[in-house]
Amino acid sequence: MVRARIYEQPASPYRRLMKFAGCEYADLRNSVSRDRLEETLSYLASEGVYLTVGEYEGKQEVVRGGRFTLFEQI
């Protein structure tokens, strides 16, 4: 499901966040196998892979690390 809904969807904001965090599909799959889902999700959140309600609704720009927005080219 993650591959189809995130990695294969160019417009997915989560795809851009995963790319920003340097997490390819194989990395995610390996992390879930090794560390389990909850640990993997905690790690991704610490790396900026999340959306606040305001960001999700388009009311706030998505900025991570003071240098990345979803609207700029990675």
N, CA, C and O atoms as a Tripos MOL2 file, in Angstrom:
@<TRIPOS>MOLECULE
protein
  296   295    74     0     0
PROTEIN
NO_CHARGES

@<TRIPOS>ATOM
      1 N           0.8200   -1.1840    0.0000 N.3       1 MET1
      2 CA          0.0000    0.0000    0.0000 C.3       1 MET1
      3 C           0.8800    1.2700    0.0000 C.2       1 MET1
      4 O           0.5770    2.2260   -0.7140 O.2       1 MET1
      5 N           1.9420    1.2830    0.7810 N.am      2 VAL2
      6 CA          2.8300    2.4460    0.8460 C.3       2 VAL2
      7 C           3.4630    2.7160   -0.5130 C.2       2 VAL2
      8 O           3.5690    3.8660   -0.9380 O.2       2 VAL2
      9 N           3.8750    1.6710   -1.1810 N.am      3 ARG3
     10 CA          4.4920    1.8540   -2.4990 C.3       3 ARG3
     11 C           3.5040    2.5170   -3.4550 C.2       3 ARG3
     12 O           3.8470    3.4810   -4.1390 O.2       3 ARG3
     13 N           2.2730    1.9970   -3.5000 N.am      4 ALA4
     14 CA          1.2690    2.5100   -4.4390 C.3       4 ALA4
     15 C           0.7830    3.9040   -4.0690 C.2       4 ALA4
     16 O           0.6000    4.7410   -4.9530 O.2       4 ALA4
     17 N           0.5720    4.1700   -2.7990 N.am      5 ARG5
     18 CA         -0.0430    5.4400   -2.3820 C.3       5 ARG5
     19 C           0.9480    6.5590   -2.0980 C.2       5 ARG5
     20 O           0.5660    7.7280   -2.0630 O.2       5 ARG5
     21 N           2.2070    6.2190   -1.8970 N.am      6 ILE6
     22 CA          3.2020    7.2590   -1.6230 C.3       6 ILE6
     23 C           4.2740    7.2900   -2.7040 C.2       6 ILE6
     24 O           4.4200    8.2840   -3.4150 O.2       6 ILE6
     25 N           5.0180    6.2030   -2.8240 N.am      7 TYR7
     26 CA          6.1850    6.2060   -3.7110 C.3       7 TYR7
     27 C           5.8430    6.2680   -5.1910 C.2       7 TYR7
     28 O           6.6450    6.7690   -5.9790 O.2       7 TYR7
     29 N           4.6790    5.7750   -5.5930 N.am      8 GLU8
     30 CA          4.3010    5.8040   -7.0100 C.3       8 GLU8
     31 C           3.4010    6.9890   -7.3550 C.2       8 GLU8
     32 O           2.8750    7.0610   -8.4660 O.2       8 GLU8
     33 N           3.2210    7.9090   -6.4260 N.am      9 GLN9
     34 CA          2.3710    9.0840   -6.6440 C.3       9 GLN9
     35 C           3.2180   10.3510   -6.6230 C.2       9 GLN9
     36 O           3.5370   10.8550   -5.5450 O.2       9 GLN9
     37 N           3.5860   10.8750   -7.7810 N.am     10 PRO10
     38 CA          4.4400   12.0610   -7.8260 C.3      10 PRO10
     39 C           3.8930   13.2540   -7.0330 C.2      10 PRO10
     40 O           4.6740   14.0640   -6.5350 O.2      10 PRO10
     41 N           2.5840   13.3760   -6.9110 N.am     11 ALA11
     42 CA          2.0080   14.5250   -6.2160 C.3      11 ALA11
     43 C           1.8710   14.3050   -4.7050 C.2      11 ALA11
     44 O           1.4390   15.2080   -3.9890 O.2      11 ALA11
     45 N           2.2260   13.1400   -4.2260 N.am     12 SER12
     46 CA          2.0710   12.8420   -2.8030 C.3      12 SER12
     47 C           3.0050   13.7030   -1.9550 C.2      12 SER12
     48 O           4.2160   13.6830   -2.1700 O.2      12 SER12
     49 N           2.4670   14.4570   -0.9970 N.am     13 PRO13
     50 CA          3.3440   15.2330   -0.1210 C.3      13 PRO13
     51 C           4.2320   14.3190    0.7200 C.2      13 PRO13
     52 O           5.3540   14.6950    1.0620 O.2      13 PRO13
     53 N           3.7530   13.1440    1.0520 N.am     14 TYR14
     54 CA          4.5720   12.2150    1.8280 C.3      14 TYR14
     55 C           5.7490   11.6950    1.0070 C.2      14 TYR14
     56 O           6.8160   11.4280    1.5590 O.2      14 TYR14
     57 N           5.5680   11.5510   -0.2900 N.am     15 ARG15
     58 CA          6.6850   11.1320   -1.1530 C.3      15 ARG15
     59 C           7.8120   12.1620   -1.0810 C.2      15 ARG15
     60 O           8.9840   11.8010   -0.9760 O.2      15 ARG15
     61 N           7.4570   13.4240   -1.1380 N.am     16 ARG16
     62 CA          8.4670   14.4820   -1.0600 C.3      16 ARG16
     63 C           9.1390   14.4960    0.3100 C.2      16 ARG16
     64 O          10.3490   14.7020    0.4100 O.2      16 ARG16
     65 N           8.3550   14.2780    1.3620 N.am     17 LEU17
     66 CA          8.9310   14.2370    2.7070 C.3      17 LEU17
     67 C           9.8540   13.0370    2.8780 C.2      17 LEU17
     68 O          10.9100   13.1510    3.5010 O.2      17 LEU17
     69 N           9.4670   11.8970    2.3330 N.am     18 MET18
     70 CA         10.3260   10.7090    2.4030 C.3      18 MET18
     71 C          11.6310   10.9500    1.6400 C.2      18 MET18
     72 O          12.7040   10.5520    2.0940 O.2      18 MET18
     73 N          11.5330   11.5930    0.5000 N.am     19 LYS19
     74 CA         12.7360   11.8990   -0.2710 C.3      19 LYS19
     75 C          13.6220   12.8640    0.5140 C.2      19 LYS19
     76 O          14.8400   12.6900    0.5530 O.2      19 LYS19
     77 N          13.0280   13.8660    1.1320 N.am     20 PHE20
     78 CA         13.7730   14.8160    1.9490 C.3      20 PHE20
     79 C          14.5130   14.0910    3.0770 C.2      20 PHE20
     80 O          15.6470   14.4400    3.4040 O.2      20 PHE20
     81 N          13.8720   13.0920    3.6630 N.am     21 ALA21
     82 CA         14.4760   12.3260    4.7540 C.3      21 ALA21
     83 C          15.4570   11.2680    4.2430 C.2      21 ALA21
     84 O          16.1170   10.5950    5.0340 O.2      21 ALA21
     85 N          15.5490   11.1250    2.9190 N.am     22 GLY22
     86 CA         16.4660   10.1420    2.3390 C.3      22 GLY22
     87 C          15.9720    8.7100    2.4830 C.2      22 GLY22
     88 O          16.7720    7.7780    2.5560 O.2      22 GLY22
     89 N          14.6700    8.5370    2.5230 N.am     23 CYS23
     90 CA         14.0730    7.2200    2.7390 C.3      23 CYS23
     91 C          13.4270    6.7020    1.4600 C.2      23 CYS23
     92 O          12.3380    7.1330    1.0800 O.2      23 CYS23
     93 N          14.1050    5.7830    0.8110 N.am     24 GLU24
     94 CA         13.5650    5.1230   -0.3640 C.3      24 GLU24
     95 C          12.6620    3.9750    0.1030 C.2      24 GLU24
     96 O          12.6740    3.6060    1.2770 O.2      24 GLU24
     97 N          11.8890    3.4220   -0.8180 N.am     25 TYR25
     98 CA         10.9600    2.3470   -0.4530 C.3      25 TYR25
     99 C          11.6840    1.1730    0.2080 C.2      25 TYR25
    100 O          11.2180    0.6540    1.2220 O.2      25 TYR25
    101 N          12.8100    0.7530   -0.3510 N.am     26 ALA26
    102 CA         13.5560   -0.3820    0.2200 C.3      26 ALA26
    103 C          14.0160   -0.0660    1.6460 C.2      26 ALA26
    104 O          14.0100   -0.9440    2.5090 O.2      26 ALA26
    105 N          14.4120    1.1790    1.8920 N.am     27 ASP27
    106 CA         14.8190    1.5780    3.2450 C.3      27 ASP27
    107 C          13.6530    1.4250    4.2180 C.2      27 ASP27
    108 O          13.8170    0.9130    5.3250 O.2      27 ASP27
    109 N          12.4900    1.8700    3.7970 N.am     28 LEU28
    110 CA         11.2980    1.7820    4.6390 C.3      28 LEU28
    111 C          10.9380    0.3250    4.9170 C.2      28 LEU28
    112 O          10.6780   -0.0500    6.0600 O.2      28 LEU28
    113 N          10.9240   -0.4720    3.8870 N.am     29 ARG29
    114 CA         10.6030   -1.8960    4.0310 C.3      29 ARG29
    115 C          11.5810   -2.5810    4.9920 C.2      29 ARG29
    116 O          11.1670   -3.3450    5.8640 O.2      29 ARG29
    117 N          12.8720   -2.3040    4.8260 N.am     30 ASN30
    118 CA         13.8810   -2.9070    5.6990 C.3      30 ASN30
    119 C          13.7450   -2.4390    7.1350 C.2      30 ASN30
    120 O          13.8990   -3.2320    8.0640 O.2      30 ASN30
    121 N          13.4590   -1.1680    7.3230 N.am     31 SER31
    122 CA         13.3120   -0.6390    8.6740 C.3      31 SER31
    123 C          12.1170   -1.2640    9.3900 C.2      31 SER31
    124 O          12.2090   -1.6130   10.5670 O.2      31 SER31
    125 N          11.0060   -1.4030    8.6880 N.am     32 VAL32
    126 CA          9.8200   -2.0110    9.2990 C.3      32 VAL32
    127 C          10.1090   -3.4740    9.6480 C.2      32 VAL32
    128 O           9.6960   -3.9460   10.7070 O.2      32 VAL32
    129 N          10.8040   -4.1870    8.7810 N.am     33 SER33
    130 CA         11.1460   -5.5870    9.0520 C.3      33 SER33
    131 C          12.0790   -5.7120   10.2530 C.2      33 SER33
    132 O          11.9220   -6.6070   11.0840 O.2      33 SER33
    133 N          13.0400   -4.8160   10.3340 N.am     34 ARG34
    134 CA         14.0600   -4.8650   11.3790 C.3      34 ARG34
    135 C          13.5700   -4.2820   12.7060 C.2      34 ARG34
    136 O          13.7470   -4.8830   13.7660 O.2      34 ARG34
    137 N          12.9480   -3.0950   12.6260 N.am     35 ASP35
    138 CA         12.6360   -2.3300   13.8380 C.3      35 ASP35
    139 C          11.1590   -2.3020   14.2040 C.2      35 ASP35
    140 O          10.7890   -1.7780   15.2550 O.2      35 ASP35
    141 N          10.3200   -2.8590   13.3520 N.am     36 ARG36
    142 CA          8.8620   -2.8470   13.5180 C.3      36 ARG36
    143 C           8.2960   -1.4840   13.1110 C.2      36 ARG36
    144 O           9.0280   -0.5030   12.9800 O.2      36 ARG36
    145 N           6.9970   -1.4510   12.9180 N.am     37 LEU37
    146 CA          6.3210   -0.2720   12.3790 C.3      37 LEU37
    147 C           6.3940    0.9370   13.3120 C.2      37 LEU37
    148 O           6.7350    2.0340   12.8700 O.2      37 LEU37
    149 N           6.0820    0.7510   14.5820 N.am     38 GLU38
    150 CA          6.0410    1.8890   15.5000 C.3      38 GLU38
    151 C           7.3950    2.5950   15.6090 C.2      38 GLU38
    152 O           7.4630    3.8240   15.5930 O.2      38 GLU38
    153 N           8.4530    1.8240   15.7180 N.am     39 GLU39
    154 CA          9.8060    2.4000   15.7920 C.3      39 GLU39
    155 C          10.1420    3.1440   14.4970 C.2      39 GLU39
    156 O          10.7160    4.2320   14.5320 O.2      39 GLU39
    157 N           9.7850    2.5570   13.3690 N.am     40 THR40
    158 CA         10.0470    3.1920   12.0730 C.3      40 THR40
    159 C           9.2840    4.5040   11.9510 C.2      40 THR40
    160 O           9.8400    5.5060   11.5010 O.2      40 THR40
    161 N           8.0160    4.5040   12.3470 N.am     41 LEU41
    162 CA          7.2270    5.7370   12.2710 C.3      41 LEU41
    163 C           7.7690    6.8140   13.1990 C.2      41 LEU41
    164 O           7.7650    7.9910   12.8400 O.2      41 LEU41
    165 N           8.2280    6.4400   14.3690 N.am     42 SER42
    166 CA          8.8310    7.4160   15.2950 C.3      42 SER42
    167 C          10.0800    8.0240   14.6860 C.2      42 SER42
    168 O          10.2960    9.2340   14.7680 O.2      42 SER42
    169 N          10.9030    7.1820   14.0740 N.am     43 TYR43
    170 CA         12.1190    7.6760   13.4330 C.3      43 TYR43
    171 C          11.7800    8.6300   12.2850 C.2      43 TYR43
    172 O          12.3780    9.7000   12.1680 O.2      43 TYR43
    173 N          10.8260    8.2450   11.4430 N.am     44 LEU44
    174 CA         10.4590    9.1080   10.3210 C.3      44 LEU44
    175 C           9.9240   10.4470   10.8080 C.2      44 LEU44
    176 O          10.2490   11.4850   10.2320 O.2      44 LEU44
    177 N           9.1210   10.4420   11.8420 N.am     45 ALA45
    178 CA          8.6100   11.7020   12.3940 C.3      45 ALA45
    179 C           9.7580   12.5770   12.8830 C.2      45 ALA45
    180 O           9.7420   13.7920   12.6860 O.2      45 ALA45
    181 N          10.7490   11.9670   13.5150 N.am     46 SER46
    182 CA         11.9040   12.7470   13.9900 C.3      46 SER46
    183 C          12.7190   13.3140   12.8340 C.2      46 SER46
    184 O          13.4490   14.2910   13.0030 O.2      46 SER46
    185 N          12.5930   12.7020   11.6580 N.am     47 GLU47
    186 CA         13.2840   13.1750   10.4550 C.3      47 GLU47
    187 C          12.4270   14.1360    9.6330 C.2      47 GLU47
    188 O          12.8350   14.5500    8.5480 O.2      47 GLU47
    189 N          11.2470   14.4950   10.1350 N.am     48 GLY48
    190 CA         10.4060   15.4740    9.4560 C.3      48 GLY48
    191 C           9.3470   14.8990    8.5470 C.2      48 GLY48
    192 O           8.7210   15.6440    7.7930 O.2      48 GLY48
    193 N           9.1260   13.6020    8.5930 N.am     49 VAL49
    194 CA          8.1190   12.9780    7.7430 C.3      49 VAL49
    195 C           6.7920   12.9640    8.5030 C.2      49 VAL49
    196 O           6.4170   11.9700    9.1250 O.2      49 VAL49
    197 N           6.1100   14.0800    8.4340 N.am     50 TYR50
    198 CA          4.7960   14.2400    9.0430 C.3      50 TYR50
    199 C           4.1560   15.4930    8.4600 C.2      50 TYR50
    200 O           4.8440   16.3340    7.8810 O.2      50 TYR50
    201 N           2.8580   15.6140    8.6110 N.am     51 LEU51
    202 CA          2.1430   16.8290    8.2350 C.3      51 LEU51
    203 C           1.2780   17.2450    9.4140 C.2      51 LEU51
    204 O           0.5830   16.4140    9.9990 O.2      51 LEU51
    205 N           1.3160   18.5100    9.7610 N.am     52 THR52
    206 CA          0.3990   19.0170   10.7700 C.3      52 THR52
    207 C          -0.9700   19.1870   10.1160 C.2      52 THR52
    208 O          -1.0900   19.1190    8.8930 O.2      52 THR52
    209 N          -1.9830   19.4030   10.9170 N.am     53 VAL53
    210 CA         -3.3270   19.6060   10.3680 C.3      53 VAL53
    211 C          -3.3380   20.8080    9.4310 C.2      53 VAL53
    212 O          -3.9140   20.7390    8.3450 O.2      53 VAL53
    213 N          -2.7130   21.8990    9.8350 N.am     54 GLY54
    214 CA         -2.6650   23.0980    8.9930 C.3      54 GLY54
    215 C          -1.9370   22.8610    7.6850 C.2      54 GLY54
    216 O          -2.3510   23.3700    6.6440 O.2      54 GLY54
    217 N          -0.8530   22.0930    7.7260 N.am     55 GLU55
    218 CA         -0.1260   21.7650    6.4980 C.3      55 GLU55
    219 C          -0.9700   20.8770    5.5960 C.2      55 GLU55
    220 O          -1.0440   21.1020    4.3880 O.2      55 GLU55
    221 N          -1.6030   19.8730    6.1820 N.am     56 TYR56
    222 CA         -2.4360   18.9530    5.4070 C.3      56 TYR56
    223 C          -3.5850   19.6830    4.7250 C.2      56 TYR56
    224 O          -3.9290   19.3830    3.5820 O.2      56 TYR56
    225 N          -4.1700   20.6300    5.4240 N.am     57 GLU57
    226 CA         -5.3040   21.3900    4.8780 C.3      57 GLU57
    227 C          -4.8610   22.5150    3.9410 C.2      57 GLU57
    228 O          -5.7050   23.1990    3.3600 O.2      57 GLU57
    229 N          -3.5630   22.7130    3.7880 N.am     58 GLY58
    230 CA         -3.0580   23.7580    2.9040 C.3      58 GLY58
    231 C          -3.0970   25.1480    3.5080 C.2      58 GLY58
    232 O          -2.9580   26.1360    2.7870 O.2      58 GLY58
    233 N          -3.2820   25.2450    4.8130 N.am     59 LYS59
    234 CA         -3.3410   26.5420    5.4870 C.3      59 LYS59
    235 C          -1.9630   27.0310    5.9150 C.2      59 LYS59
    236 O          -1.7780   28.2140    6.2010 O.2      59 LYS59
    237 N          -1.0030   26.1200    5.9580 N.am     60 GLN60
    238 CA          0.3710   26.4630    6.3080 C.3      60 GLN60
    239 C           1.3030   25.8290    5.2890 C.2      60 GLN60
    240 O           1.0380   24.7440    4.7720 O.2      60 GLN60
    241 N           2.3950   26.5200    5.0090 N.am     61 GLU61
    242 CA          3.4150   25.9650    4.1360 C.3      61 GLU61
    243 C           4.1700   24.8750    4.8880 C.2      61 GLU61
    244 O           4.3780   24.9810    6.0970 O.2      61 GLU61
    245 N           4.5760   23.8400    4.1810 N.am     62 VAL62
    246 CA          5.3230   22.7460    4.7950 C.3      62 VAL62
    247 C           6.8060   23.0970    4.7330 C.2      62 VAL62
    248 O           7.3960   23.1490    3.6540 O.2      62 VAL62
    249 N           7.3980   23.3360    5.8940 N.am     63 VAL63
    250 CA          8.8160   23.6870    5.9780 C.3      63 VAL63
    251 C           9.4790   22.7310    6.9600 C.2      63 VAL63
    252 O           8.9890   22.5280    8.0710 O.2      63 VAL63
    253 N          10.5840   22.1530    6.5450 N.am     64 ARG64
    254 CA         11.3530   21.2720    7.4190 C.3      64 ARG64
    255 C          12.7990   21.7400    7.4320 C.2      64 ARG64
    256 O          13.3760   22.0190    6.3810 O.2      64 ARG64
    257 N          13.3700   21.8230    8.5900 N.am     65 GLY65
    258 CA         14.7760   22.1930    8.7260 C.3      65 GLY65
    259 C          15.0800   23.5910    8.2450 C.2      65 GLY65
    260 O          16.2340   23.9040    7.9530 O.2      65 GLY65
    261 N          14.0630   24.4450    8.1550 N.am     66 GLY66
    262 CA         14.2700   25.8080    7.7070 C.3      66 GLY66
    263 C          14.6640   25.9440    6.2500 C.2      66 GLY66
    264 O          14.9350   27.0510    5.7850 O.2      66 GLY66
    265 N          14.7010   24.8270    5.5130 N.am     67 ARG67
    266 CA         15.1760   24.9210    4.1380 C.3      67 ARG67
    267 C          14.3160   24.1910    3.1280 C.2      67 ARG67
    268 O          14.5140   24.3710    1.9270 O.2      67 ARG67
    269 N          13.3880   23.3910    3.5530 N.am     68 PHE68
    270 CA         12.6000   22.5920    2.6250 C.3      68 PHE68
    271 C          11.1330   22.9630    2.7060 C.2      68 PHE68
    272 O          10.5490   22.9970    3.7900 O.2      68 PHE68
    273 N          10.5560   23.2350    1.5850 N.am     69 THR69
    274 CA          9.1050   23.3610    1.5200 C.3      69 THR69
    275 C           8.6200   22.3910    0.4570 C.2      69 THR69
    276 O           9.3630   22.0440   -0.4610 O.2      69 THR69
    277 N           7.3970   21.9630    0.5770 N.am     70 LEU70
    278 CA          6.8550   21.0330   -0.4110 C.3      70 LEU70
    279 C           6.7670   21.6600   -1.7940 C.2      70 LEU70
    280 O           6.6410   20.9550   -2.7940 O.2      70 LEU70
    281 N           6.8330   22.9710   -1.8480 N.am     71 PHE71
    282 CA          6.6340   23.6560   -3.1110 C.3      71 PHE71
    283 C           7.9180   23.9430   -3.8470 C.2      71 PHE71
    284 O           7.8800   24.4310   -4.9770 O.2      71 PHE71
    285 N           9.0460   23.6590   -3.2480 N.am     72 GLU72
    286 CA         10.2970   23.8700   -3.9690 C.3      72 GLU72
    287 C          10.8260   22.5340   -4.4850 C.2      72 GLU72
    288 O          10.4480   21.4720   -3.9910 O.2      72 GLU72
    289 N          11.6820   22.6010   -5.4600 N.am     73 GLN73
    290 CA         12.2500   21.4030   -6.0810 C.3      73 GLN73
    291 C          13.2550   20.7660   -5.1410 C.2      73 GLN73
    292 O          14.0720   21.4510   -4.5270 O.2      73 GLN73
    293 N          13.1840   19.4530   -5.0360 N.am     74 ILE74
    294 CA         14.2000   18.7310   -4.2520 C.3      74 ILE74
    295 C          15.2510   18.2320   -5.2110 C.2      74 ILE74
    296 O          16.2160   17.5930   -4.7920 O.2      74 ILE74
@<TRIPOS>BOND
     1     1     2 1
     2     2     3 1
     3     3     4 2
     4     3     5 am
     5     5     6 1
     6     6     7 1
     7     7     8 2
     8     7     9 am
     9     9    10 1
    10    10    11 1
    11    11    12 2
    12    11    13 am
    13    13    14 1
    14    14    15 1
    15    15    16 2
    16    15    17 am
    17    17    18 1
    18    18    19 1
    19    19    20 2
    20    19    21 am
    21    21    22 1
    22    22    23 1
    23    23    24 2
    24    23    25 am
    25    25    26 1
    26    26    27 1
    27    27    28 2
    28    27    29 am
    29    29    30 1
    30    30    31 1
    31    31    32 2
    32    31    33 am
    33    33    34 1
    34    34    35 1
    35    35    36 2
    36    35    37 am
    37    37    38 1
    38    38    39 1
    39    39    40 2
    40    39    41 am
    41    41    42 1
    42    42    43 1
    43    43    44 2
    44    43    45 am
    45    45    46 1
    46    46    47 1
    47    47    48 2
    48    47    49 am
    49    49    50 1
    50    50    51 1
    51    51    52 2
    52    51    53 am
    53    53    54 1
    54    54    55 1
    55    55    56 2
    56    55    57 am
    57    57    58 1
    58    58    59 1
    59    59    60 2
    60    59    61 am
    61    61    62 1
    62    62    63 1
    63    63    64 2
    64    63    65 am
    65    65    66 1
    66    66    67 1
    67    67    68 2
    68    67    69 am
    69    69    70 1
    70    70    71 1
    71    71    72 2
    72    71    73 am
    73    73    74 1
    74    74    75 1
    75    75    76 2
    76    75    77 am
    77    77    78 1
    78    78    79 1
    79    79    80 2
    80    79    81 am
    81    81    82 1
    82    82    83 1
    83    83    84 2
    84    83    85 am
    85    85    86 1
    86    86    87 1
    87    87    88 2
    88    87    89 am
    89    89    90 1
    90    90    91 1
    91    91    92 2
    92    91    93 am
    93    93    94 1
    94    94    95 1
    95    95    96 2
    96    95    97 am
    97    97    98 1
    98    98    99 1
    99    99   100 2
   100    99   101 am
   101   101   102 1
   102   102   103 1
   103   103   104 2
   104   103   105 am
   105   105   106 1
   106   106   107 1
   107   107   108 2
   108   107   109 am
   109   109   110 1
   110   110   111 1
   111   111   112 2
   112   111   113 am
   113   113   114 1
   114   114   115 1
   115   115   116 2
   116   115   117 am
   117   117   118 1
   118   118   119 1
   119   119   120 2
   120   119   121 am
   121   121   122 1
   122   122   123 1
   123   123   124 2
   124   123   125 am
   125   125   126 1
   126   126   127 1
   127   127   128 2
   128   127   129 am
   129   129   130 1
   130   130   131 1
   131   131   132 2
   132   131   133 am
   133   133   134 1
   134   134   135 1
   135   135   136 2
   136   135   137 am
   137   137   138 1
   138   138   139 1
   139   139   140 2
   140   139   141 am
   141   141   142 1
   142   142   143 1
   143   143   144 2
   144   143   145 am
   145   145   146 1
   146   146   147 1
   147   147   148 2
   148   147   149 am
   149   149   150 1
   150   150   151 1
   151   151   152 2
   152   151   153 am
   153   153   154 1
   154   154   155 1
   155   155   156 2
   156   155   157 am
   157   157   158 1
   158   158   159 1
   159   159   160 2
   160   159   161 am
   161   161   162 1
   162   162   163 1
   163   163   164 2
   164   163   165 am
   165   165   166 1
   166   166   167 1
   167   167   168 2
   168   167   169 am
   169   169   170 1
   170   170   171 1
   171   171   172 2
   172   171   173 am
   173   173   174 1
   174   174   175 1
   175   175   176 2
   176   175   177 am
   177   177   178 1
   178   178   179 1
   179   179   180 2
   180   179   181 am
   181   181   182 1
   182   182   183 1
   183   183   184 2
   184   183   185 am
   185   185   186 1
   186   186   187 1
   187   187   188 2
   188   187   189 am
   189   189   190 1
   190   190   191 1
   191   191   192 2
   192   191   193 am
   193   193   194 1
   194   194   195 1
   195   195   196 2
   196   195   197 am
   197   197   198 1
   198   198   199 1
   199   199   200 2
   200   199   201 am
   201   201   202 1
   202   202   203 1
   203   203   204 2
   204   203   205 am
   205   205   206 1
   206   206   207 1
   207   207   208 2
   208   207   209 am
   209   209   210 1
   210   210   211 1
   211   211   212 2
   212   211   213 am
   213   213   214 1
   214   214   215 1
   215   215   216 2
   216   215   217 am
   217   217   218 1
   218   218   219 1
   219   219   220 2
   220   219   221 am
   221   221   222 1
   222   222   223 1
   223   223   224 2
   224   223   225 am
   225   225   226 1
   226   226   227 1
   227   227   228 2
   228   227   229 am
   229   229   230 1
   230   230   231 1
   231   231   232 2
   232   231   233 am
   233   233   234 1
   234   234   235 1
   235   235   236 2
   236   235   237 am
   237   237   238 1
   238   238   239 1
   239   239   240 2
   240   239   241 am
   241   241   242 1
   242   242   243 1
   243   243   244 2
   244   243   245 am
   245   245   246 1
   246   246   247 1
   247   247   248 2
   248   247   249 am
   249   249   250 1
   250   250   251 1
   251   251   252 2
   252   251   253 am
   253   253   254 1
   254   254   255 1
   255   255   256 2
   256   255   257 am
   257   257   258 1
   258   258   259 1
   259   259   260 2
   260   259   261 am
   261   261   262 1
   262   262   263 1
   263   263   264 2
   264   263   265 am
   265   265   266 1
   266   266   267 1
   267   267   268 2
   268   267   269 am
   269   269   270 1
   270   270   271 1
   271   271   272 2
   272   271   273 am
   273   273   274 1
   274   274   275 1
   275   275   276 2
   276   275   277 am
   277   277   278 1
   278   278   279 1
   279   279   280 2
   280   279   281 am
   281   281   282 1
   282   282   283 1
   283   283   284 2
   284   283   285 am
   285   285   286 1
   286   286   287 1
   287   287   288 2
   288   287   289 am
   289   289   290 1
   290   290   291 1
   291   291   292 2
   292   291   293 am
   293   293   294 1
   294   294   295 1
   295   295   296 2
@<TRIPOS>SUBSTRUCTURE
     1 MET1         2 RESIDUE 1 A MET
     2 VAL2         6 RESIDUE 1 A VAL
     3 ARG3        10 RESIDUE 1 A ARG
     4 ALA4        14 RESIDUE 1 A ALA
     5 ARG5        18 RESIDUE 1 A ARG
     6 ILE6        22 RESIDUE 1 A ILE
     7 TYR7        26 RESIDUE 1 A TYR
     8 GLU8        30 RESIDUE 1 A GLU
     9 GLN9        34 RESIDUE 1 A GLN
    10 PRO10       38 RESIDUE 1 A PRO
    11 ALA11       42 RESIDUE 1 A ALA
    12 SER12       46 RESIDUE 1 A SER
    13 PRO13       50 RESIDUE 1 A PRO
    14 TYR14       54 RESIDUE 1 A TYR
    15 ARG15       58 RESIDUE 1 A ARG
    16 ARG16       62 RESIDUE 1 A ARG
    17 LEU17       66 RESIDUE 1 A LEU
    18 MET18       70 RESIDUE 1 A MET
    19 LYS19       74 RESIDUE 1 A LYS
    20 PHE20       78 RESIDUE 1 A PHE
    21 ALA21       82 RESIDUE 1 A ALA
    22 GLY22       86 RESIDUE 1 A GLY
    23 CYS23       90 RESIDUE 1 A CYS
    24 GLU24       94 RESIDUE 1 A GLU
    25 TYR25       98 RESIDUE 1 A TYR
    26 ALA26      102 RESIDUE 1 A ALA
    27 ASP27      106 RESIDUE 1 A ASP
    28 LEU28      110 RESIDUE 1 A LEU
    29 ARG29      114 RESIDUE 1 A ARG
    30 ASN30      118 RESIDUE 1 A ASN
    31 SER31      122 RESIDUE 1 A SER
    32 VAL32      126 RESIDUE 1 A VAL
    33 SER33      130 RESIDUE 1 A SER
    34 ARG34      134 RESIDUE 1 A ARG
    35 ASP35      138 RESIDUE 1 A ASP
    36 ARG36      142 RESIDUE 1 A ARG
    37 LEU37      146 RESIDUE 1 A LEU
    38 GLU38      150 RESIDUE 1 A GLU
    39 GLU39      154 RESIDUE 1 A GLU
    40 THR40      158 RESIDUE 1 A THR
    41 LEU41      162 RESIDUE 1 A LEU
    42 SER42      166 RESIDUE 1 A SER
    43 TYR43      170 RESIDUE 1 A TYR
    44 LEU44      174 RESIDUE 1 A LEU
    45 ALA45      178 RESIDUE 1 A ALA
    46 SER46      182 RESIDUE 1 A SER
    47 GLU47      186 RESIDUE 1 A GLU
    48 GLY48      190 RESIDUE 1 A GLY
    49 VAL49      194 RESIDUE 1 A VAL
    50 TYR50      198 RESIDUE 1 A TYR
    51 LEU51      202 RESIDUE 1 A LEU
    52 THR52      206 RESIDUE 1 A THR
    53 VAL53      210 RESIDUE 1 A VAL
    54 GLY54      214 RESIDUE 1 A GLY
    55 GLU55      218 RESIDUE 1 A GLU
    56 TYR56      222 RESIDUE 1 A TYR
    57 GLU57      226 RESIDUE 1 A GLU
    58 GLY58      230 RESIDUE 1 A GLY
    59 LYS59      234 RESIDUE 1 A LYS
    60 GLN60      238 RESIDUE 1 A GLN
    61 GLU61      242 RESIDUE 1 A GLU
    62 VAL62      246 RESIDUE 1 A VAL
    63 VAL63      250 RESIDUE 1 A VAL
    64 ARG64      254 RESIDUE 1 A ARG
    65 GLY65      258 RESIDUE 1 A GLY
    66 GLY66      262 RESIDUE 1 A GLY
    67 ARG67      266 RESIDUE 1 A ARG
    68 PHE68      270 RESIDUE 1 A PHE
    69 THR69      274 RESIDUE 1 A THR
    70 LEU70      278 RESIDUE 1 A LEU
    71 PHE71      282 RESIDUE 1 A PHE
    72 GLU72      286 RESIDUE 1 A GLU
    73 GLN73      290 RESIDUE 1 A GLN
    74 ILE74      294 RESIDUE 1 A ILE
